[in-house]
Amino acid sequence: MSSGNDCRPQTLTKPALGEKEAADLVDRVFGLKVSWIRSLPSYDDQNFHVRVSADSGAAEGADEYVLKITNSEDSREPDLIEAQTQAMMFLSAEGFPSATPYLTKDGNIMSLESGDTRPGNKKYMVRLLTYLPGTPVANIATNAQILYEIGRLAASLDKVLSEKFHHPSVKNLHRDQFIWNLANVPLLDQYIYALGQNKYCAVVEQVIEQFKGKVIPKLSSFRACINHGDLNDHNILVDSSSASLENPQYRVSGILDFSDMSYGYYVFEVAIAIMYMMIESPDPLSVGGHVLAGFESVVPLTAEERGALFLLVSGRFAQSLVIAAHTALLYPENKEYLTITAKTGWKHLMTMFEVGQEAVEKMWFETAQEYTHHAPA
């Protein structure tokens, strides 16, 4: 859920192409004839699910794609989009279910295009990515098995990116002032106004102050890596690998949206995954232990990293809720999508603080410990 490139307030940069304009774009830039197209929900980019004619030269076995039109602000950083796209291609080659780009007619992975012909029109970076089948985690009843798998995925993805992804563009993932990097929770100060004066404002201020005092001083002791940064319940696709309706077994079939990639720390990724898996859960406080167990089966956390986990999860709740409120003021017509997290997010954040760090951590760590005796096959 990218929100611009740094800590400046986001400007109105979201593309607004109609379906016919998008179909024409696919034809002009990629040389493919669209037979069916529909808009997909998005935060500040514009996405379309497209089906192309079988005889129009699509890649073998693929006739469905996602047309991704990056907002005009982020489109000014082609090197960053290059890094994200190269990472997706690398992960696909490593066996992860990641989309890959269909090349333009000029043989490039992306193209900077005008939004329309009006004077002063904005430029948008355009990519056509393979369509990944599956059901968003947000649309299933999660169980311990898939939560563990998501934790393991988060650790495996960061580990392989950090150890083996050496493309020259990787340097562009150093994004020190990027508002969605979990290290930048203190930058939320300038967006709190969007909450108005209510009880939520006080808890966010508490999160920010504790983050400044207890997390920021410890960052140098955390292990650095490349983070996907947005493994939320809409960016992970799954399919069921068993016929049992009572106890379905899921596998991850797709990883979406790499626009929040940046250098960070391993513990950031598990905190982000825990927070987003809590959103739709009927028992949110219990989620963390299963995700943590999966993550630690690949990358065990240090004592310092574990000690920061509660405030990192709280910090991600604060980021998601505050930035969504700010962005909804800019895009009132997209408010329903932008505030998806807020429907349950505020309740979960308040509950975490009411129960307290010690009790929540005890629940998470005891659940994770049980997996060391009964690890999934």
ZANUMAR-827502 format. One record per residue (C-alpha): residue number from 0; chain; z negated, y negated, x. Coordinates in steps of 0.1 Angstrom, whole numbers. Layout:
! residues N
<k=NUM c=A zz=Z yy=Y xx=X>
...
! end
This chain:
! residues 377
<k=0 c=A zz=0 yy=0 xx=0>
<k=1 c=A zz=12 yy=-26 xx=24>
<k=2 c=A zz=3 yy=-62 xx=17>
<k=3 c=A zz=22 yy=-82 xx=42>
<k=4 c=A zz=19 yy=-80 xx=80>
<k=5 c=A zz=-12 yy=-98 xx=88>
<k=6 c=A zz=-42 yy=-116 xx=72>
<k=7 c=A zz=-22 yy=-144 xx=57>
<k=8 c=A zz=-22 yy=-145 xx=19>
<k=9 c=A zz=8 yy=-125 xx=6>
<k=10 c=A zz=37 yy=-146 xx=-7>
<k=11 c=A zz=59 yy=-135 xx=-36>
<k=12 c=A zz=82 yy=-113 xx=-16>
<k=13 c=A zz=87 yy=-82 xx=-37>
<k=14 c=A zz=124 yy=-73 xx=-44>
<k=15 c=A zz=135 yy=-74 xx=-81>
<k=16 c=A zz=169 yy=-56 xx=-82>
<k=17 c=A zz=181 yy=-42 xx=-114>
<k=18 c=A zz=193 yy=-6 xx=-117>
<k=19 c=A zz=230 yy=-15 xx=-115>
<k=20 c=A zz=224 yy=-37 xx=-84>
<k=21 c=A zz=205 yy=-8 xx=-68>
<k=22 c=A zz=233 yy=17 xx=-76>
<k=23 c=A zz=259 yy=-7 xx=-61>
<k=24 c=A zz=237 yy=-10 xx=-30>
<k=25 c=A zz=237 yy=28 xx=-25>
<k=26 c=A zz=275 yy=28 xx=-29>
<k=27 c=A zz=281 yy=-2 xx=-6>
<k=28 c=A zz=256 yy=7 xx=22>
<k=29 c=A zz=255 yy=45 xx=22>
<k=30 c=A zz=289 yy=54 xx=6>
<k=31 c=A zz=273 yy=75 xx=-22>
<k=32 c=A zz=281 yy=73 xx=-59>
<k=33 c=A zz=250 yy=72 xx=-81>
<k=34 c=A zz=251 yy=93 xx=-112>
<k=35 c=A zz=215 yy=87 xx=-123>
<k=36 c=A zz=189 yy=61 xx=-113>
<k=37 c=A zz=154 yy=51 xx=-124>
<k=38 c=A zz=128 yy=27 xx=-110>
<k=39 c=A zz=96 yy=41 xx=-94>
<k=40 c=A zz=62 yy=23 xx=-95>
<k=41 c=A zz=54 yy=5 xx=-62>
<k=42 c=A zz=30 yy=-20 xx=-47>
<k=43 c=A zz=50 yy=-46 xx=-30>
<k=44 c=A zz=83 yy=-29 xx=-22>
<k=45 c=A zz=109 yy=-17 xx=-47>
<k=46 c=A zz=117 yy=20 xx=-50>
<k=47 c=A zz=144 yy=39 xx=-70>
<k=48 c=A zz=148 yy=76 xx=-76>
<k=49 c=A zz=185 yy=82 xx=-74>
<k=50 c=A zz=208 yy=112 xx=-80>
<k=51 c=A zz=242 yy=111 xx=-64>
<k=52 c=A zz=274 yy=128 xx=-74>
<k=53 c=A zz=278 yy=162 xx=-57>
<k=54 c=A zz=312 yy=153 xx=-43>
<k=55 c=A zz=302 yy=120 xx=-28>
<k=56 c=A zz=293 yy=133 xx=6>
<k=57 c=A zz=255 yy=137 xx=3>
<k=58 c=A zz=237 yy=159 xx=28>
<k=59 c=A zz=240 yy=196 xx=22>
<k=60 c=A zz=215 yy=208 xx=-3>
<k=61 c=A zz=204 yy=172 xx=-11>
<k=62 c=A zz=216 yy=152 xx=-40>
<k=63 c=A zz=184 yy=133 xx=-48>
<k=64 c=A zz=170 yy=104 xx=-28>
<k=65 c=A zz=146 yy=75 xx=-29>
<k=66 c=A zz=161 yy=41 xx=-23>
<k=67 c=A zz=134 yy=21 xx=-6>
<k=68 c=A zz=139 yy=-17 xx=-6>
<k=69 c=A zz=112 yy=-33 xx=16>
<k=70 c=A zz=97 yy=-66 xx=6>
<k=71 c=A zz=112 yy=-97 xx=24>
<k=72 c=A zz=81 yy=-104 xx=44>
<k=73 c=A zz=79 yy=-69 xx=59>
<k=74 c=A zz=117 yy=-69 xx=63>
<k=75 c=A zz=113 yy=-95 xx=90>
<k=76 c=A zz=98 yy=-68 xx=112>
<k=77 c=A zz=126 yy=-43 xx=117>
<k=78 c=A zz=110 yy=-28 xx=148>
<k=79 c=A zz=79 yy=-19 xx=127>
<k=80 c=A zz=101 yy=-3 xx=100>
<k=81 c=A zz=120 yy=15 xx=128>
<k=82 c=A zz=87 yy=29 xx=141>
<k=83 c=A zz=76 yy=41 xx=107>
<k=84 c=A zz=110 yy=58 xx=100>
<k=85 c=A zz=111 yy=74 xx=134>
<k=86 c=A zz=76 yy=88 xx=128>
<k=87 c=A zz=87 yy=103 xx=95>
<k=88 c=A zz=117 yy=119 xx=112>
<k=89 c=A zz=94 yy=132 xx=140>
<k=90 c=A zz=69 yy=147 xx=115>
<k=91 c=A zz=97 yy=164 xx=95>
<k=92 c=A zz=109 yy=180 xx=128>
<k=93 c=A zz=74 yy=192 xx=134>
<k=94 c=A zz=72 yy=209 xx=101>
<k=95 c=A zz=54 yy=184 xx=80>
<k=96 c=A zz=68 yy=177 xx=44>
<k=97 c=A zz=80 yy=142 xx=53>
<k=98 c=A zz=112 yy=124 xx=40>
<k=99 c=A zz=140 yy=117 xx=63>
<k=100 c=A zz=166 yy=89 xx=61>
<k=101 c=A zz=202 yy=93 xx=50>
<k=102 c=A zz=223 yy=73 xx=75>
<k=103 c=A zz=242 yy=42 xx=64>
<k=104 c=A zz=280 yy=41 xx=66>
<k=105 c=A zz=276 yy=25 xx=101>
<k=106 c=A zz=254 yy=54 xx=112>
<k=107 c=A zz=220 yy=35 xx=111>
<k=108 c=A zz=187 yy=46 xx=96>
<k=109 c=A zz=184 yy=12 xx=77>
<k=110 c=A zz=203 yy=-19 xx=68>
<k=111 c=A zz=192 yy=-55 xx=62>
<k=112 c=A zz=208 yy=-66 xx=29>
<k=113 c=A zz=208 yy=-97 xx=7>
<k=114 c=A zz=190 yy=-94 xx=-26>
<k=115 c=A zz=217 yy=-114 xx=-45>
<k=116 c=A zz=243 yy=-140 xx=-41>
<k=117 c=A zz=222 yy=-170 xx=-51>
<k=118 c=A zz=216 yy=-198 xx=-25>
<k=119 c=A zz=185 yy=-192 xx=-4>
<k=120 c=A zz=183 yy=-155 xx=-14>
<k=121 c=A zz=160 yy=-133 xx=6>
<k=122 c=A zz=169 yy=-104 xx=29>
<k=123 c=A zz=155 yy=-69 xx=23>
<k=124 c=A zz=155 yy=-39 xx=46>
<k=125 c=A zz=171 yy=-9 xx=28>
<k=126 c=A zz=166 yy=28 xx=34>
<k=127 c=A zz=177 yy=59 xx=15>
<k=128 c=A zz=152 yy=87 xx=20>
<k=129 c=A zz=153 yy=123 xx=10>
<k=130 c=A zz=136 yy=129 xx=-23>
<k=131 c=A zz=105 yy=152 xx=-20>
<k=132 c=A zz=96 yy=174 xx=-50>
<k=133 c=A zz=61 yy=179 xx=-62>
<k=134 c=A zz=33 yy=165 xx=-83>
<k=135 c=A zz=11 yy=136 xx=-71>
<k=136 c=A zz=-25 yy=146 xx=-65>
<k=137 c=A zz=-34 yy=119 xx=-90>
<k=138 c=A zz=-19 yy=141 xx=-117>
<k=139 c=A zz=-38 yy=173 xx=-111>
<k=140 c=A zz=-74 yy=184 xx=-114>
<k=141 c=A zz=-84 yy=186 xx=-78>
<k=142 c=A zz=-104 yy=215 xx=-65>
<k=143 c=A zz=-122 yy=223 xx=-33>
<k=144 c=A zz=-92 yy=242 xx=-19>
<k=145 c=A zz=-67 yy=212 xx=-21>
<k=146 c=A zz=-94 yy=187 xx=-10>
<k=147 c=A zz=-99 yy=209 xx=21>
<k=148 c=A zz=-61 yy=211 xx=26>
<k=149 c=A zz=-58 yy=173 xx=24>
<k=150 c=A zz=-85 yy=168 xx=50>
<k=151 c=A zz=-68 yy=193 xx=73>
<k=152 c=A zz=-34 yy=175 xx=67>
<k=153 c=A zz=-49 yy=141 xx=76>
<k=154 c=A zz=-63 yy=154 xx=109>
<k=155 c=A zz=-32 yy=174 xx=118>
<k=156 c=A zz=-9 yy=145 xx=110>
<k=157 c=A zz=-28 yy=120 xx=132>
<k=158 c=A zz=-33 yy=145 xx=160>
<k=159 c=A zz=4 yy=154 xx=163>
<k=160 c=A zz=15 yy=117 xx=161>
<k=161 c=A zz=-10 yy=106 xx=187>
<k=162 c=A zz=-3 yy=135 xx=211>
<k=163 c=A zz=34 yy=140 xx=208>
<k=164 c=A zz=52 yy=110 xx=192>
<k=165 c=A zz=65 yy=90 xx=221>
<k=166 c=A zz=95 yy=71 xx=206>
<k=167 c=A zz=98 yy=36 xx=222>
<k=168 c=A zz=92 yy=20 xx=188>
<k=169 c=A zz=56 yy=33 xx=187>
<k=170 c=A zz=43 yy=2 xx=204>
<k=171 c=A zz=50 yy=-17 xx=172>
<k=172 c=A zz=21 yy=2 xx=155>
<k=173 c=A zz=-4 yy=-20 xx=173>
<k=174 c=A zz=-11 yy=-43 xx=143>
<k=175 c=A zz=-44 yy=-59 xx=151>
<k=176 c=A zz=-45 yy=-84 xx=121>
<k=177 c=A zz=-30 yy=-60 xx=95>
<k=178 c=A zz=-51 yy=-64 xx=64>
<k=179 c=A zz=-50 yy=-27 xx=55>
<k=180 c=A zz=-62 yy=-15 xx=89>
<k=181 c=A zz=-98 yy=-3 xx=83>
<k=182 c=A zz=-111 yy=-23 xx=112>
<k=183 c=A zz=-102 yy=-55 xx=93>
<k=184 c=A zz=-126 yy=-52 xx=64>
<k=185 c=A zz=-142 yy=-85 xx=76>
<k=186 c=A zz=-109 yy=-102 xx=68>
<k=187 c=A zz=-116 yy=-96 xx=31>
<k=188 c=A zz=-138 yy=-127 xx=32>
<k=189 c=A zz=-108 yy=-149 xx=24>
<k=190 c=A zz=-97 yy=-128 xx=-6>
<k=191 c=A zz=-130 yy=-124 xx=-25>
<k=192 c=A zz=-122 yy=-154 xx=-46>
<k=193 c=A zz=-98 yy=-132 xx=-66>
<k=194 c=A zz=-128 yy=-113 xx=-80>
<k=195 c=A zz=-143 yy=-143 xx=-97>
<k=196 c=A zz=-180 yy=-146 xx=-101>
<k=197 c=A zz=-194 yy=-112 xx=-111>
<k=198 c=A zz=-216 yy=-84 xx=-100>
<k=199 c=A zz=-188 yy=-68 xx=-80>
<k=200 c=A zz=-185 yy=-98 xx=-57>
<k=201 c=A zz=-221 yy=-93 xx=-45>
<k=202 c=A zz=-215 yy=-56 xx=-36>
<k=203 c=A zz=-183 yy=-64 xx=-17>
<k=204 c=A zz=-202 yy=-91 xx=3>
<k=205 c=A zz=-228 yy=-65 xx=11>
<k=206 c=A zz=-201 yy=-40 xx=23>
<k=207 c=A zz=-185 yy=-67 xx=45>
<k=208 c=A zz=-218 yy=-78 xx=61>
<k=209 c=A zz=-229 yy=-42 xx=68>
<k=210 c=A zz=-195 yy=-34 xx=82>
<k=211 c=A zz=-197 yy=-64 xx=106>
<k=212 c=A zz=-232 yy=-53 xx=118>
<k=213 c=A zz=-230 yy=-15 xx=119>
<k=214 c=A zz=-193 yy=-5 xx=122>
<k=215 c=A zz=-175 yy=-32 xx=143>
<k=216 c=A zz=-199 yy=-28 xx=173>
<k=217 c=A zz=-192 yy=10 xx=173>
<k=218 c=A zz=-154 yy=9 xx=173>
<k=219 c=A zz=-152 yy=13 xx=210>
<k=220 c=A zz=-170 yy=46 xx=208>
<k=221 c=A zz=-145 yy=61 xx=182>
<k=222 c=A zz=-115 yy=81 xx=193>
<k=223 c=A zz=-83 yy=62 xx=189>
<k=224 c=A zz=-51 yy=76 xx=173>
<k=225 c=A zz=-22 yy=67 xx=151>
<k=226 c=A zz=-32 yy=65 xx=114>
<k=227 c=A zz=-9 yy=72 xx=84>
<k=228 c=A zz=-34 yy=48 xx=68>
<k=229 c=A zz=-26 yy=54 xx=31>
<k=230 c=A zz=-31 yy=91 xx=22>
<k=231 c=A zz=-39 yy=82 xx=-14>
<k=232 c=A zz=-36 yy=103 xx=-45>
<k=233 c=A zz=-2 yy=90 xx=-53>
<k=234 c=A zz=12 yy=94 xx=-17>
<k=235 c=A zz=4 yy=131 xx=-14>
<k=236 c=A zz=26 yy=156 xx=-34>
<k=237 c=A zz=15 yy=191 xx=-41>
<k=238 c=A zz=29 yy=222 xx=-58>
<k=239 c=A zz=10 yy=252 xx=-70>
<k=240 c=A zz=13 yy=284 xx=-50>
<k=241 c=A zz=-5 yy=307 xx=-75>
<k=242 c=A zz=0 yy=316 xx=-111>
<k=243 c=A zz=-38 yy=314 xx=-119>
<k=244 c=A zz=-44 yy=287 xx=-144>
<k=245 c=A zz=-82 yy=290 xx=-140>
<k=246 c=A zz=-82 yy=286 xx=-102>
<k=247 c=A zz=-48 yy=272 xx=-90>
<k=248 c=A zz=-40 yy=272 xx=-53>
<k=249 c=A zz=-21 yy=242 xx=-41>
<k=250 c=A zz=-1 yy=233 xx=-11>
<k=251 c=A zz=10 yy=199 xx=1>
<k=252 c=A zz=48 yy=195 xx=-6>
<k=253 c=A zz=52 yy=159 xx=3>
<k=254 c=A zz=37 yy=130 xx=23>
<k=255 c=A zz=49 yy=95 xx=11>
<k=256 c=A zz=48 yy=59 xx=22>
<k=257 c=A zz=43 yy=53 xx=59>
<k=258 c=A zz=43 yy=15 xx=56>
<k=259 c=A zz=6 yy=12 xx=64>
<k=260 c=A zz=8 yy=31 xx=97>
<k=261 c=A zz=-10 yy=15 xx=126>
<k=262 c=A zz=-31 yy=24 xx=156>
<k=263 c=A zz=-67 yy=31 xx=145>
<k=264 c=A zz=-92 yy=59 xx=148>
<k=265 c=A zz=-94 yy=95 xx=136>
<k=266 c=A zz=-125 yy=87 xx=116>
<k=267 c=A zz=-105 yy=60 xx=97>
<k=268 c=A zz=-81 yy=86 xx=83>
<k=269 c=A zz=-108 yy=109 xx=70>
<k=270 c=A zz=-126 yy=80 xx=54>
<k=271 c=A zz=-94 yy=67 xx=37>
<k=272 c=A zz=-86 yy=102 xx=24>
<k=273 c=A zz=-122 yy=107 xx=11>
<k=274 c=A zz=-121 yy=74 xx=-8>
<k=275 c=A zz=-88 yy=80 xx=-25>
<k=276 c=A zz=-97 yy=116 xx=-34>
<k=277 c=A zz=-128 yy=102 xx=-51>
<k=278 c=A zz=-108 yy=80 xx=-74>
<k=279 c=A zz=-98 yy=106 xx=-100>
<k=280 c=A zz=-126 yy=131 xx=-95>
<k=281 c=A zz=-151 yy=138 xx=-123>
<k=282 c=A zz=-177 yy=144 xx=-95>
<k=283 c=A zz=-167 yy=118 xx=-69>
<k=284 c=A zz=-197 yy=120 xx=-46>
<k=285 c=A zz=-191 yy=157 xx=-40>
<k=286 c=A zz=-155 yy=152 xx=-28>
<k=287 c=A zz=-163 yy=140 xx=7>
<k=288 c=A zz=-177 yy=172 xx=20>
<k=289 c=A zz=-146 yy=193 xx=12>
<k=290 c=A zz=-122 yy=167 xx=27>
<k=291 c=A zz=-145 yy=163 xx=58>
<k=292 c=A zz=-146 yy=201 xx=63>
<k=293 c=A zz=-108 yy=203 xx=63>
<k=294 c=A zz=-105 yy=174 xx=87>
<k=295 c=A zz=-131 yy=188 xx=111>
<k=296 c=A zz=-114 yy=222 xx=112>
<k=297 c=A zz=-88 yy=203 xx=132>
<k=298 c=A zz=-106 yy=173 xx=147>
<k=299 c=A zz=-144 yy=176 xx=146>
<k=300 c=A zz=-161 yy=142 xx=144>
<k=301 c=A zz=-186 yy=129 xx=169>
<k=302 c=A zz=-221 yy=119 xx=159>
<k=303 c=A zz=-211 yy=82 xx=161>
<k=304 c=A zz=-181 yy=87 xx=139>
<k=305 c=A zz=-200 yy=107 xx=113>
<k=306 c=A zz=-227 yy=79 xx=113>
<k=307 c=A zz=-201 yy=53 xx=103>
<k=308 c=A zz=-184 yy=74 xx=76>
<k=309 c=A zz=-203 yy=61 xx=46>
<k=310 c=A zz=-196 yy=24 xx=55>
<k=311 c=A zz=-159 yy=32 xx=63>
<k=312 c=A zz=-154 yy=48 xx=29>
<k=313 c=A zz=-172 yy=18 xx=13>
<k=314 c=A zz=-150 yy=-5 xx=33>
<k=315 c=A zz=-118 yy=12 xx=21>
<k=316 c=A zz=-130 yy=8 xx=-15>
<k=317 c=A zz=-136 yy=-29 xx=-9>
<k=318 c=A zz=-101 yy=-33 xx=7>
<k=319 c=A zz=-84 yy=-16 xx=-21>
<k=320 c=A zz=-102 yy=-34 xx=-49>
<k=321 c=A zz=-102 yy=-69 xx=-34>
<k=322 c=A zz=-66 yy=-69 xx=-22>
<k=323 c=A zz=-54 yy=-54 xx=-55>
<k=324 c=A zz=-72 yy=-82 xx=-74>
<k=325 c=A zz=-56 yy=-108 xx=-51>
<k=326 c=A zz=-21 yy=-92 xx=-54>
<k=327 c=A zz=-24 yy=-89 xx=-92>
<k=328 c=A zz=-28 yy=-127 xx=-94>
<k=329 c=A zz=5 yy=-130 xx=-76>
<k=330 c=A zz=23 yy=-103 xx=-96>
<k=331 c=A zz=7 yy=-103 xx=-131>
<k=332 c=A zz=36 yy=-83 xx=-145>
<k=333 c=A zz=27 yy=-55 xx=-121>
<k=334 c=A zz=-10 yy=-57 xx=-128>
<k=335 c=A zz=-14 yy=-22 xx=-143>
<k=336 c=A zz=0 yy=-5 xx=-113>
<k=337 c=A zz=-18 yy=-27 xx=-88>
<k=338 c=A zz=-52 yy=-21 xx=-103>
<k=339 c=A zz=-49 yy=17 xx=-107>
<k=340 c=A zz=-78 yy=21 xx=-83>
<k=341 c=A zz=-100 yy=-4 xx=-100>
<k=342 c=A zz=-103 yy=17 xx=-132>
<k=343 c=A zz=-128 yy=40 xx=-115>
<k=344 c=A zz=-131 yy=24 xx=-81>
<k=345 c=A zz=-157 yy=-2 xx=-89>
<k=346 c=A zz=-178 yy=24 xx=-106>
<k=347 c=A zz=-177 yy=48 xx=-76>
<k=348 c=A zz=-184 yy=21 xx=-51>
<k=349 c=A zz=-215 yy=9 xx=-71>
<k=350 c=A zz=-226 yy=45 xx=-75>
<k=351 c=A zz=-224 yy=51 xx=-37>
<k=352 c=A zz=-247 yy=21 xx=-31>
<k=353 c=A zz=-271 yy=31 xx=-58>
<k=354 c=A zz=-275 yy=66 xx=-45>
<k=355 c=A zz=-277 yy=53 xx=-9>
<k=356 c=A zz=-261 yy=62 xx=24>
<k=357 c=A zz=-287 yy=88 xx=34>
<k=358 c=A zz=-283 yy=109 xx=2>
<k=359 c=A zz=-245 yy=106 xx=1>
<k=360 c=A zz=-242 yy=116 xx=37>
<k=361 c=A zz=-265 yy=145 xx=32>
<k=362 c=A zz=-243 yy=158 xx=4>
<k=363 c=A zz=-211 yy=154 xx=24>
<k=364 c=A zz=-225 yy=170 xx=56>
<k=365 c=A zz=-242 yy=199 xx=39>
<k=366 c=A zz=-210 yy=208 xx=20>
<k=367 c=A zz=-190 yy=206 xx=52>
<k=368 c=A zz=-215 yy=228 xx=70>
<k=369 c=A zz=-210 yy=255 xx=44>
<k=370 c=A zz=-174 yy=259 xx=55>
<k=371 c=A zz=-185 yy=269 xx=90>
<k=372 c=A zz=-199 yy=301 xx=74>
<k=373 c=A zz=-171 yy=306 xx=48>
<k=374 c=A zz=-140 yy=289 xx=62>
<k=375 c=A zz=-109 yy=292 xx=39>
<k=376 c=A zz=-82 yy=317 xx=50>
! end
